[in-house]
């Protein structure tokens, strides 16, 4: 039987900190947030362009799914 674990908001907050500690210096990073994912939470990473092949964002941190999306360049209005 496959039991899918559901990440809590607190777990997602901790995972967000860990993701940021690994990629916060990347110029491609435009934002990192917590996202609703089914019945739980995930971490969403927004990038202006794909990261170099030697830089990886983990697909999971502990129990939390990490999703990356190319959103383009962010501009202040």
N, CA, C and O atoms as a Maestro MAE file, in Angstrom:
{
 s_m_m2io_version
 :::
 2.0.0
}

f_m_ct {
 s_m_title
 :::
 protein
 m_atom[308] {
  # First column is atom index #
  i_m_mmod_type
  r_m_x_coord
  r_m_y_coord
  r_m_z_coord
  i_m_residue_number
  s_m_chain_name
  s_m_pdb_residue_name
  s_m_pdb_atom_name
  i_m_atomic_number
  :::
  1 25 0.842 -1.176 0.000 1 A "UNK " " N  " 7
  2 3 0.000 0.000 0.000 1 A "UNK " " CA " 6
  3 2 0.890 1.242 0.000 1 A "UNK " " C  " 6
  4 15 1.857 1.305 0.758 1 A "UNK " " O  " 8
  5 25 0.579 2.222 -0.832 2 A "UNK " " N  " 7
  6 3 1.378 3.444 -0.951 2 A "UNK " " CA " 6
  7 2 0.695 4.571 -0.193 2 A "UNK " " C  " 6
  8 15 -0.372 5.035 -0.596 2 A "UNK " " O  " 8
  9 25 1.297 5.011 0.892 3 A "UNK " " N  " 7
  10 3 0.745 6.114 1.678 3 A "UNK " " CA " 6
  11 2 1.523 7.376 1.357 3 A "UNK " " C  " 6
  12 15 2.717 7.471 1.642 3 A "UNK " " O  " 8
  13 25 0.847 8.336 0.766 4 A "UNK " " N  " 7
  14 3 1.491 9.601 0.431 4 A "UNK " " CA " 6
  15 2 1.531 10.472 1.682 4 A "UNK " " C  " 6
  16 15 0.504 10.719 2.314 4 A "UNK " " O  " 8
  17 25 2.724 10.931 2.029 5 A "UNK " " N  " 7
  18 3 2.856 11.791 3.198 5 A "UNK " " CA " 6
  19 2 2.472 13.214 2.825 5 A "UNK " " C  " 6
  20 15 2.770 13.686 1.728 5 A "UNK " " O  " 8
  21 25 1.817 13.880 3.741 6 A "UNK " " N  " 7
  22 3 1.374 15.253 3.523 6 A "UNK " " CA " 6
  23 2 2.249 16.172 4.359 6 A "UNK " " C  " 6
  24 15 2.364 16.009 5.574 6 A "UNK " " O  " 8
  25 25 2.862 17.139 3.691 7 A "UNK " " N  " 7
  26 3 3.736 18.086 4.386 7 A "UNK " " CA " 6
  27 2 2.899 19.171 5.057 7 A "UNK " " C  " 6
  28 15 1.959 19.702 4.466 7 A "UNK " " O  " 8
  29 25 3.252 19.489 6.290 8 A "UNK " " N  " 7
  30 3 2.579 20.563 7.014 8 A "UNK " " CA " 6
  31 2 3.174 21.911 6.607 8 A "UNK " " C  " 6
  32 15 4.219 21.974 5.960 8 A "UNK " " O  " 8
  33 25 2.497 22.974 6.993 9 A "UNK " " N  " 7
  34 3 3.001 24.319 6.697 9 A "UNK " " CA " 6
  35 2 4.347 24.549 7.383 9 A "UNK " " C  " 6
  36 15 5.242 25.157 6.797 9 A "UNK " " O  " 8
  37 25 4.497 24.075 8.604 10 A "UNK " " N  " 7
  38 3 5.766 24.243 9.328 10 A "UNK " " CA " 6
  39 2 6.892 23.476 8.638 10 A "UNK " " C  " 6
  40 15 8.006 23.988 8.527 10 A "UNK " " O  " 8
  41 25 6.617 22.264 8.175 11 A "UNK " " N  " 7
  42 3 7.629 21.506 7.428 11 A "UNK " " CA " 6
  43 2 8.022 22.254 6.157 11 A "UNK " " C  " 6
  44 15 9.198 22.296 5.795 11 A "UNK " " O  " 8
  45 25 7.042 22.839 5.487 12 A "UNK " " N  " 7
  46 3 7.321 23.603 4.264 12 A "UNK " " CA " 6
  47 2 8.169 24.834 4.577 12 A "UNK " " C  " 6
  48 15 9.062 25.179 3.803 12 A "UNK " " O  " 8
  49 25 7.905 25.494 5.693 13 A "UNK " " N  " 7
  50 3 8.722 26.656 6.085 13 A "UNK " " CA " 6
  51 2 10.179 26.247 6.299 13 A "UNK " " C  " 6
  52 15 11.096 26.939 5.857 13 A "UNK " " O  " 8
  53 25 10.382 25.131 6.972 14 A "UNK " " N  " 7
  54 3 11.745 24.647 7.216 14 A "UNK " " CA " 6
  55 2 12.415 24.246 5.903 14 A "UNK " " C  " 6
  56 15 13.596 24.522 5.697 14 A "UNK " " O  " 8
  57 25 11.669 23.602 5.026 15 A "UNK " " N  " 7
  58 3 12.216 23.205 3.724 15 A "UNK " " CA " 6
  59 2 12.572 24.431 2.895 15 A "UNK " " C  " 6
  60 15 13.584 24.436 2.194 15 A "UNK " " O  " 8
  61 25 11.747 25.472 2.973 16 A "UNK " " N  " 7
  62 3 12.022 26.722 2.247 16 A "UNK " " CA " 6
  63 2 13.355 27.308 2.702 16 A "UNK " " C  " 6
  64 15 14.156 27.750 1.879 16 A "UNK " " O  " 8
  65 25 13.593 27.311 4.017 17 A "UNK " " N  " 7
  66 3 14.865 27.824 4.545 17 A "UNK " " CA " 6
  67 2 16.039 27.025 3.989 17 A "UNK " " C  " 6
  68 15 17.065 27.592 3.615 17 A "UNK " " O  " 8
  69 25 15.881 25.710 3.939 18 A "UNK " " N  " 7
  70 3 16.970 24.861 3.444 18 A "UNK " " CA " 6
  71 2 17.222 25.102 1.953 18 A "UNK " " C  " 6
  72 15 18.372 25.176 1.520 18 A "UNK " " O  " 8
  73 25 16.150 25.222 1.175 19 A "UNK " " N  " 7
  74 3 16.303 25.504 -0.258 19 A "UNK " " CA " 6
  75 2 17.002 26.846 -0.443 19 A "UNK " " C  " 6
  76 15 17.929 26.958 -1.245 19 A "UNK " " O  " 8
  77 25 16.563 27.862 0.292 20 A "UNK " " N  " 7
  78 3 17.192 29.182 0.185 20 A "UNK " " CA " 6
  79 2 18.672 29.138 0.557 20 A "UNK " " C  " 6
  80 15 19.486 29.827 -0.058 20 A "UNK " " O  " 8
  81 25 19.023 28.337 1.553 21 A "UNK " " N  " 7
  82 3 20.432 28.260 1.950 21 A "UNK " " CA " 6
  83 2 21.300 27.690 0.832 21 A "UNK " " C  " 6
  84 15 22.502 27.950 0.790 21 A "UNK " " O  " 8
  85 25 20.707 26.922 -0.067 22 A "UNK " " N  " 7
  86 3 21.464 26.302 -1.155 22 A "UNK " " CA " 6
  87 2 21.528 27.161 -2.411 22 A "UNK " " C  " 6
  88 15 22.493 27.070 -3.169 22 A "UNK " " O  " 8
  89 25 20.499 28.009 -2.647 23 A "UNK " " N  " 7
  90 3 20.448 28.712 -3.939 23 A "UNK " " CA " 6
  91 2 20.222 30.218 -3.833 23 A "UNK " " C  " 6
  92 15 20.008 30.870 -4.855 23 A "UNK " " O  " 8
  93 25 20.263 30.785 -2.639 24 A "UNK " " N  " 7
  94 3 19.942 32.214 -2.490 24 A "UNK " " CA " 6
  95 2 20.898 33.133 -3.239 24 A "UNK " " C  " 6
  96 15 20.546 34.274 -3.539 24 A "UNK " " O  " 8
  97 25 22.099 32.657 -3.544 25 A "UNK " " N  " 7
  98 3 23.072 33.496 -4.249 25 A "UNK " " CA " 6
  99 2 22.958 33.396 -5.772 25 A "UNK " " C  " 6
  100 15 23.721 34.046 -6.487 25 A "UNK " " O  " 8
  101 25 22.036 32.607 -6.268 26 A "UNK " " N  " 7
  102 3 21.898 32.421 -7.715 26 A "UNK " " CA " 6
  103 2 21.182 33.613 -8.345 26 A "UNK " " C  " 6
  104 15 20.112 33.999 -7.875 26 A "UNK " " O  " 8
  105 25 21.750 34.205 -9.400 27 A "UNK " " N  " 7
  106 3 21.098 35.347 -10.053 27 A "UNK " " CA " 6
  107 2 19.797 34.961 -10.758 27 A "UNK " " C  " 6
  108 15 18.970 35.827 -11.039 27 A "UNK " " O  " 8
  109 25 19.610 33.681 -11.043 28 A "UNK " " N  " 7
  110 3 18.385 33.224 -11.707 28 A "UNK " " CA " 6
  111 2 17.186 33.173 -10.758 28 A "UNK " " C  " 6
  112 15 16.044 33.103 -11.210 28 A "UNK " " O  " 8
  113 25 17.434 33.207 -9.463 29 A "UNK " " N  " 7
  114 3 16.372 33.094 -8.467 29 A "UNK " " CA " 6
  115 2 15.572 34.389 -8.397 29 A "UNK " " C  " 6
  116 15 16.135 35.460 -8.173 29 A "UNK " " O  " 8
  117 25 14.255 34.290 -8.589 30 A "UNK " " N  " 7
  118 3 13.400 35.473 -8.457 30 A "UNK " " CA " 6
  119 2 12.496 35.396 -7.230 30 A "UNK " " C  " 6
  120 15 11.952 36.412 -6.798 30 A "UNK " " O  " 8
  121 25 12.331 34.199 -6.666 31 A "UNK " " N  " 7
  122 3 11.515 34.081 -5.470 31 A "UNK " " CA " 6
  123 2 11.365 32.646 -5.014 31 A "UNK " " C  " 6
  124 15 11.505 31.712 -5.803 31 A "UNK " " O  " 8
  125 25 11.076 32.477 -3.723 32 A "UNK " " N  " 7
  126 3 10.795 31.167 -3.143 32 A "UNK " " CA " 6
  127 2 9.619 31.349 -2.206 32 A "UNK " " C  " 6
  128 15 9.606 32.259 -1.376 32 A "UNK " " O  " 8
  129 25 8.630 30.480 -2.342 33 A "UNK " " N  " 7
  130 3 7.455 30.595 -1.498 33 A "UNK " " CA " 6
  131 2 6.920 29.241 -1.080 33 A "UNK " " C  " 6
  132 15 7.434 28.195 -1.475 33 A "UNK " " O  " 8
  133 25 5.877 29.289 -0.273 34 A "UNK " " N  " 7
  134 3 5.178 28.086 0.168 34 A "UNK " " CA " 6
  135 2 3.863 28.041 -0.595 34 A "UNK " " C  " 6
  136 15 3.162 29.045 -0.719 34 A "UNK " " O  " 8
  137 25 3.545 26.862 -1.100 35 A "UNK " " N  " 7
  138 3 2.402 26.686 -1.977 35 A "UNK " " CA " 6
  139 2 1.509 25.569 -1.437 35 A "UNK " " C  " 6
  140 15 2.011 24.576 -0.910 35 A "UNK " " O  " 8
  141 25 0.196 25.722 -1.565 36 A "UNK " " N  " 7
  142 3 -0.707 24.616 -1.248 36 A "UNK " " CA " 6
  143 2 -0.487 23.532 -2.284 36 A "UNK " " C  " 6
  144 15 -0.350 23.822 -3.473 36 A "UNK " " O  " 8
  145 25 -0.452 22.305 -1.847 37 A "UNK " " N  " 7
  146 3 -0.233 21.175 -2.743 37 A "UNK " " CA " 6
  147 2 -1.124 20.032 -2.282 37 A "UNK " " C  " 6
  148 15 -0.780 19.309 -1.346 37 A "UNK " " O  " 8
  149 25 -2.260 19.870 -2.932 38 A "UNK " " N  " 7
  150 3 -3.216 18.860 -2.480 38 A "UNK " " CA " 6
  151 2 -3.699 19.199 -1.085 38 A "UNK " " C  " 6
  152 15 -4.206 20.294 -0.845 38 A "UNK " " O  " 8
  153 25 -3.541 18.255 -0.162 39 A "UNK " " N  " 7
  154 3 -3.955 18.474 1.226 39 A "UNK " " CA " 6
  155 2 -2.851 19.068 2.087 39 A "UNK " " C  " 6
  156 15 -3.070 19.349 3.265 39 A "UNK " " O  " 8
  157 25 -1.666 19.264 1.512 40 A "UNK " " N  " 7
  158 3 -0.539 19.771 2.288 40 A "UNK " " CA " 6
  159 2 0.099 20.977 1.637 40 A "UNK " " C  " 6
  160 15 -0.571 21.791 1.000 40 A "UNK " " O  " 8
  161 25 1.410 21.079 1.809 41 A "UNK " " N  " 7
  162 3 2.161 22.238 1.331 41 A "UNK " " CA " 6
  163 2 3.415 21.783 0.596 41 A "UNK " " C  " 6
  164 15 3.934 20.693 0.833 41 A "UNK " " O  " 8
  165 25 3.886 22.640 -0.296 42 A "UNK " " N  " 7
  166 3 5.136 22.411 -1.016 42 A "UNK " " CA " 6
  167 2 5.907 23.720 -1.056 42 A "UNK " " C  " 6
  168 15 5.398 24.767 -0.656 42 A "UNK " " O  " 8
  169 25 7.138 23.649 -1.542 43 A "UNK " " N  " 7
  170 3 7.961 24.839 -1.742 43 A "UNK " " CA " 6
  171 2 8.002 25.107 -3.235 43 A "UNK " " C  " 6
  172 15 8.246 24.195 -4.025 43 A "UNK " " O  " 8
  173 25 7.765 26.348 -3.623 44 A "UNK " " N  " 7
  174 3 7.786 26.740 -5.032 44 A "UNK " " CA " 6
  175 2 8.956 27.685 -5.251 44 A "UNK " " C  " 6
  176 15 9.073 28.704 -4.570 44 A "UNK " " O  " 8
  177 25 9.820 27.347 -6.199 45 A "UNK " " N  " 7
  178 3 10.988 28.152 -6.543 45 A "UNK " " CA " 6
  179 2 10.723 28.802 -7.890 45 A "UNK " " C  " 6
  180 15 10.435 28.107 -8.865 45 A "UNK " " O  " 8
  181 25 10.816 30.124 -7.958 46 A "UNK " " N  " 7
  182 3 10.636 30.858 -9.211 46 A "UNK " " CA " 6
  183 2 12.003 31.279 -9.729 46 A "UNK " " C  " 6
  184 15 12.817 31.848 -9.002 46 A "UNK " " O  " 8
  185 25 12.234 30.986 -11.005 47 A "UNK " " N  " 7
  186 3 13.513 31.290 -11.643 47 A "UNK " " CA " 6
  187 2 13.291 32.145 -12.881 47 A "UNK " " C  " 6
  188 15 12.274 32.011 -13.562 47 A "UNK " " O  " 8
  189 25 14.244 33.022 -13.169 48 A "UNK " " N  " 7
  190 3 14.165 33.840 -14.379 48 A "UNK " " CA " 6
  191 2 14.552 33.034 -15.610 48 A "UNK " " C  " 6
  192 15 14.101 33.324 -16.718 48 A "UNK " " O  " 8
  193 25 15.383 32.028 -15.414 49 A "UNK " " N  " 7
  194 3 15.832 31.149 -16.499 49 A "UNK " " CA " 6
  195 2 16.331 29.859 -15.866 49 A "UNK " " C  " 6
  196 15 16.546 29.817 -14.655 49 A "UNK " " O  " 8
  197 25 16.520 28.806 -16.656 50 A "UNK " " N  " 7
  198 3 17.004 27.552 -16.070 50 A "UNK " " CA " 6
  199 2 18.362 27.728 -15.384 50 A "UNK " " C  " 6
  200 15 19.194 28.529 -15.811 50 A "UNK " " O  " 8
  201 25 18.558 26.969 -14.328 51 A "UNK " " N  " 7
  202 3 19.846 26.964 -13.634 51 A "UNK " " CA " 6
  203 2 20.871 26.201 -14.468 51 A "UNK " " C  " 6
  204 15 20.499 25.340 -15.265 51 A "UNK " " O  " 8
  205 25 22.161 26.508 -14.293 52 A "UNK " " N  " 7
  206 3 23.196 25.723 -14.968 52 A "UNK " " CA " 6
  207 2 23.079 24.244 -14.570 52 A "UNK " " C  " 6
  208 15 22.576 23.921 -13.493 52 A "UNK " " O  " 8
  209 25 23.537 23.378 -15.429 53 A "UNK " " N  " 7
  210 3 23.412 21.934 -15.187 53 A "UNK " " CA " 6
  211 2 24.110 21.472 -13.909 53 A "UNK " " C  " 6
  212 15 23.731 20.452 -13.335 53 A "UNK " " O  " 8
  213 25 25.119 22.207 -13.460 54 A "UNK " " N  " 7
  214 3 25.834 21.800 -12.247 54 A "UNK " " CA " 6
  215 2 25.181 22.315 -10.961 54 A "UNK " " C  " 6
  216 15 25.689 22.057 -9.870 54 A "UNK " " O  " 8
  217 25 24.066 23.037 -11.075 55 A "UNK " " N  " 7
  218 3 23.329 23.539 -9.908 55 A "UNK " " CA " 6
  219 2 21.973 22.838 -9.883 55 A "UNK " " C  " 6
  220 15 21.192 22.946 -10.828 55 A "UNK " " O  " 8
  221 25 21.706 22.127 -8.806 56 A "UNK " " N  " 7
  222 3 20.461 21.372 -8.708 56 A "UNK " " CA " 6
  223 2 19.603 21.848 -7.553 56 A "UNK " " C  " 6
  224 15 20.097 22.151 -6.467 56 A "UNK " " O  " 8
  225 25 18.316 21.907 -7.812 57 A "UNK " " N  " 7
  226 3 17.336 22.130 -6.758 57 A "UNK " " CA " 6
  227 2 16.787 20.746 -6.422 57 A "UNK " " C  " 6
  228 15 16.358 20.026 -7.324 57 A "UNK " " O  " 8
  229 25 16.790 20.358 -5.152 58 A "UNK " " N  " 7
  230 3 16.267 19.032 -4.814 58 A "UNK " " CA " 6
  231 2 14.770 18.945 -5.115 58 A "UNK " " C  " 6
  232 15 14.059 19.942 -4.994 58 A "UNK " " O  " 8
  233 25 14.291 17.777 -5.501 59 A "UNK " " N  " 7
  234 3 12.862 17.608 -5.762 59 A "UNK " " CA " 6
  235 2 12.075 17.441 -4.467 59 A "UNK " " C  " 6
  236 15 10.857 17.615 -4.447 59 A "UNK " " O  " 8
  237 25 12.777 17.101 -3.384 60 A "UNK " " N  " 7
  238 3 12.180 16.986 -2.045 60 A "UNK " " CA " 6
  239 2 13.205 17.406 -1.008 60 A "UNK " " C  " 6
  240 15 14.403 17.165 -1.157 60 A "UNK " " O  " 8
  241 25 12.712 18.035 0.036 61 A "UNK " " N  " 7
  242 3 13.520 18.325 1.218 61 A "UNK " " CA " 6
  243 2 12.738 17.744 2.384 61 A "UNK " " C  " 6
  244 15 11.655 18.218 2.725 61 A "UNK " " O  " 8
  245 25 13.308 16.707 2.989 62 A "UNK " " N  " 7
  246 3 12.611 15.935 4.024 62 A "UNK " " CA " 6
  247 2 11.302 15.418 3.437 62 A "UNK " " C  " 6
  248 15 11.337 14.642 2.482 62 A "UNK " " O  " 8
  249 25 10.183 15.806 3.956 63 A "UNK " " N  " 7
  250 3 8.887 15.325 3.490 63 A "UNK " " CA " 6
  251 2 8.240 16.283 2.492 63 A "UNK " " C  " 6
  252 15 7.108 16.047 2.072 63 A "UNK " " O  " 8
  253 25 8.920 17.341 2.109 64 A "UNK " " N  " 7
  254 3 8.290 18.433 1.359 64 A "UNK " " CA " 6
  255 2 8.720 18.416 -0.109 64 A "UNK " " C  " 6
  256 15 9.910 18.379 -0.420 64 A "UNK " " O  " 8
  257 25 7.735 18.443 -1.000 65 A "UNK " " N  " 7
  258 3 7.997 18.524 -2.434 65 A "UNK " " CA " 6
  259 2 8.501 19.927 -2.760 65 A "UNK " " C  " 6
  260 15 7.980 20.915 -2.244 65 A "UNK " " O  " 8
  261 25 9.518 20.010 -3.621 66 A "UNK " " N  " 7
  262 3 10.059 21.287 -4.082 66 A "UNK " " CA " 6
  263 2 9.832 21.355 -5.589 66 A "UNK " " C  " 6
  264 15 10.275 20.483 -6.335 66 A "UNK " " O  " 8
  265 25 9.136 22.403 -6.023 67 A "UNK " " N  " 7
  266 3 8.831 22.594 -7.440 67 A "UNK " " CA " 6
  267 2 9.545 23.842 -7.931 67 A "UNK " " C  " 6
  268 15 9.591 24.855 -7.234 67 A "UNK " " O  " 8
  269 25 10.098 23.764 -9.130 68 A "UNK " " N  " 7
  270 3 10.743 24.925 -9.737 68 A "UNK " " CA " 6
  271 2 9.968 25.315 -10.986 68 A "UNK " " C  " 6
  272 15 9.495 24.456 -11.730 68 A "UNK " " O  " 8
  273 25 9.842 26.621 -11.208 69 A "UNK " " N  " 7
  274 3 9.142 27.125 -12.382 69 A "UNK " " CA " 6
  275 2 9.920 28.300 -12.963 69 A "UNK " " C  " 6
  276 15 10.363 29.188 -12.235 69 A "UNK " " O  " 8
  277 25 10.078 28.290 -14.276 70 A "UNK " " N  " 7
  278 3 10.712 29.404 -14.969 70 A "UNK " " CA " 6
  279 2 9.622 30.446 -15.201 70 A "UNK " " C  " 6
  280 15 8.671 30.200 -15.942 70 A "UNK " " O  " 8
  281 25 9.763 31.611 -14.564 71 A "UNK " " N  " 7
  282 3 8.737 32.654 -14.651 71 A "UNK " " CA " 6
  283 2 9.226 33.888 -15.391 71 A "UNK " " C  " 6
  284 15 8.459 34.823 -15.619 71 A "UNK " " O  " 8
  285 25 10.493 33.895 -15.767 72 A "UNK " " N  " 7
  286 3 11.053 35.059 -16.438 72 A "UNK " " CA " 6
  287 2 11.581 36.061 -15.435 72 A "UNK " " C  " 6
  288 15 11.639 35.796 -14.234 72 A "UNK " " O  " 8
  289 25 11.962 37.206 -15.945 73 A "UNK " " N  " 7
  290 3 12.542 38.256 -15.114 73 A "UNK " " CA " 6
  291 2 11.450 38.989 -14.347 73 A "UNK " " C  " 6
  292 15 10.397 39.306 -14.901 73 A "UNK " " O  " 8
  293 25 11.705 39.254 -13.079 74 A "UNK " " N  " 7
  294 3 10.764 40.002 -12.246 74 A "UNK " " CA " 6
  295 2 11.096 41.490 -12.332 74 A "UNK " " C  " 6
  296 15 12.262 41.879 -12.272 74 A "UNK " " O  " 8
  297 25 10.074 42.305 -12.470 75 A "UNK " " N  " 7
  298 3 10.241 43.758 -12.538 75 A "UNK " " CA " 6
  299 2 9.408 44.418 -11.453 75 A "UNK " " C  " 6
  300 15 8.295 43.981 -11.160 75 A "UNK " " O  " 8
  301 25 9.948 45.467 -10.861 76 A "UNK " " N  " 7
  302 3 9.192 46.263 -9.893 76 A "UNK " " CA " 6
  303 2 8.346 47.278 -10.653 76 A "UNK " " C  " 6
  304 15 8.807 47.880 -11.623 76 A "UNK " " O  " 8
  305 25 7.116 47.463 -10.211 77 A "UNK " " N  " 7
  306 3 6.234 48.442 -10.857 77 A "UNK " " CA " 6
  307 2 6.153 49.696 -10.041 77 A "UNK " " C  " 6
  308 15 5.457 50.637 -10.424 77 A "UNK " " O  " 8
  :::
 }
 m_bond[307] {
  # First column is bond index #
  i_m_from
  i_m_to
  i_m_order
  :::
  1 1 2 1
  2 2 3 1
  3 3 4 2
  4 3 5 1
  5 5 6 1
  6 6 7 1
  7 7 8 2
  8 7 9 1
  9 9 10 1
  10 10 11 1
  11 11 12 2
  12 11 13 1
  13 13 14 1
  14 14 15 1
  15 15 16 2
  16 15 17 1
  17 17 18 1
  18 18 19 1
  19 19 20 2
  20 19 21 1
  21 21 22 1
  22 22 23 1
  23 23 24 2
  24 23 25 1
  25 25 26 1
  26 26 27 1
  27 27 28 2
  28 27 29 1
  29 29 30 1
  30 30 31 1
  31 31 32 2
  32 31 33 1
  33 33 34 1
  34 34 35 1
  35 35 36 2
  36 35 37 1
  37 37 38 1
  38 38 39 1
  39 39 40 2
  40 39 41 1
  41 41 42 1
  42 42 43 1
  43 43 44 2
  44 43 45 1
  45 45 46 1
  46 46 47 1
  47 47 48 2
  48 47 49 1
  49 49 50 1
  50 50 51 1
  51 51 52 2
  52 51 53 1
  53 53 54 1
  54 54 55 1
  55 55 56 2
  56 55 57 1
  57 57 58 1
  58 58 59 1
  59 59 60 2
  60 59 61 1
  61 61 62 1
  62 62 63 1
  63 63 64 2
  64 63 65 1
  65 65 66 1
  66 66 67 1
  67 67 68 2
  68 67 69 1
  69 69 70 1
  70 70 71 1
  71 71 72 2
  72 71 73 1
  73 73 74 1
  74 74 75 1
  75 75 76 2
  76 75 77 1
  77 77 78 1
  78 78 79 1
  79 79 80 2
  80 79 81 1
  81 81 82 1
  82 82 83 1
  83 83 84 2
  84 83 85 1
  85 85 86 1
  86 86 87 1
  87 87 88 2
  88 87 89 1
  89 89 90 1
  90 90 91 1
  91 91 92 2
  92 91 93 1
  93 93 94 1
  94 94 95 1
  95 95 96 2
  96 95 97 1
  97 97 98 1
  98 98 99 1
  99 99 100 2
  100 99 101 1
  101 101 102 1
  102 102 103 1
  103 103 104 2
  104 103 105 1
  105 105 106 1
  106 106 107 1
  107 107 108 2
  108 107 109 1
  109 109 110 1
  110 110 111 1
  111 111 112 2
  112 111 113 1
  113 113 114 1
  114 114 115 1
  115 115 116 2
  116 115 117 1
  117 117 118 1
  118 118 119 1
  119 119 120 2
  120 119 121 1
  121 121 122 1
  122 122 123 1
  123 123 124 2
  124 123 125 1
  125 125 126 1
  126 126 127 1
  127 127 128 2
  128 127 129 1
  129 129 130 1
  130 130 131 1
  131 131 132 2
  132 131 133 1
  133 133 134 1
  134 134 135 1
  135 135 136 2
  136 135 137 1
  137 137 138 1
  138 138 139 1
  139 139 140 2
  140 139 141 1
  141 141 142 1
  142 142 143 1
  143 143 144 2
  144 143 145 1
  145 145 146 1
  146 146 147 1
  147 147 148 2
  148 147 149 1
  149 149 150 1
  150 150 151 1
  151 151 152 2
  152 151 153 1
  153 153 154 1
  154 154 155 1
  155 155 156 2
  156 155 157 1
  157 157 158 1
  158 158 159 1
  159 159 160 2
  160 159 161 1
  161 161 162 1
  162 162 163 1
  163 163 164 2
  164 163 165 1
  165 165 166 1
  166 166 167 1
  167 167 168 2
  168 167 169 1
  169 169 170 1
  170 170 171 1
  171 171 172 2
  172 171 173 1
  173 173 174 1
  174 174 175 1
  175 175 176 2
  176 175 177 1
  177 177 178 1
  178 178 179 1
  179 179 180 2
  180 179 181 1
  181 181 182 1
  182 182 183 1
  183 183 184 2
  184 183 185 1
  185 185 186 1
  186 186 187 1
  187 187 188 2
  188 187 189 1
  189 189 190 1
  190 190 191 1
  191 191 192 2
  192 191 193 1
  193 193 194 1
  194 194 195 1
  195 195 196 2
  196 195 197 1
  197 197 198 1
  198 198 199 1
  199 199 200 2
  200 199 201 1
  201 201 202 1
  202 202 203 1
  203 203 204 2
  204 203 205 1
  205 205 206 1
  206 206 207 1
  207 207 208 2
  208 207 209 1
  209 209 210 1
  210 210 211 1
  211 211 212 2
  212 211 213 1
  213 213 214 1
  214 214 215 1
  215 215 216 2
  216 215 217 1
  217 217 218 1
  218 218 219 1
  219 219 220 2
  220 219 221 1
  221 221 222 1
  222 222 223 1
  223 223 224 2
  224 223 225 1
  225 225 226 1
  226 226 227 1
  227 227 228 2
  228 227 229 1
  229 229 230 1
  230 230 231 1
  231 231 232 2
  232 231 233 1
  233 233 234 1
  234 234 235 1
  235 235 236 2
  236 235 237 1
  237 237 238 1
  238 238 239 1
  239 239 240 2
  240 239 241 1
  241 241 242 1
  242 242 243 1
  243 243 244 2
  244 243 245 1
  245 245 246 1
  246 246 247 1
  247 247 248 2
  248 247 249 1
  249 249 250 1
  250 250 251 1
  251 251 252 2
  252 251 253 1
  253 253 254 1
  254 254 255 1
  255 255 256 2
  256 255 257 1
  257 257 258 1
  258 258 259 1
  259 259 260 2
  260 259 261 1
  261 261 262 1
  262 262 263 1
  263 263 264 2
  264 263 265 1
  265 265 266 1
  266 266 267 1
  267 267 268 2
  268 267 269 1
  269 269 270 1
  270 270 271 1
  271 271 272 2
  272 271 273 1
  273 273 274 1
  274 274 275 1
  275 275 276 2
  276 275 277 1
  277 277 278 1
  278 278 279 1
  279 279 280 2
  280 279 281 1
  281 281 282 1
  282 282 283 1
  283 283 284 2
  284 283 285 1
  285 285 286 1
  286 286 287 1
  287 287 288 2
  288 287 289 1
  289 289 290 1
  290 290 291 1
  291 291 292 2
  292 291 293 1
  293 293 294 1
  294 294 295 1
  295 295 296 2
  296 295 297 1
  297 297 298 1
  298 298 299 1
  299 299 300 2
  300 299 301 1
  301 301 302 1
  302 302 303 1
  303 303 304 2
  304 303 305 1
  305 305 306 1
  306 306 307 1
  307 307 308 2
  :::
 }
}
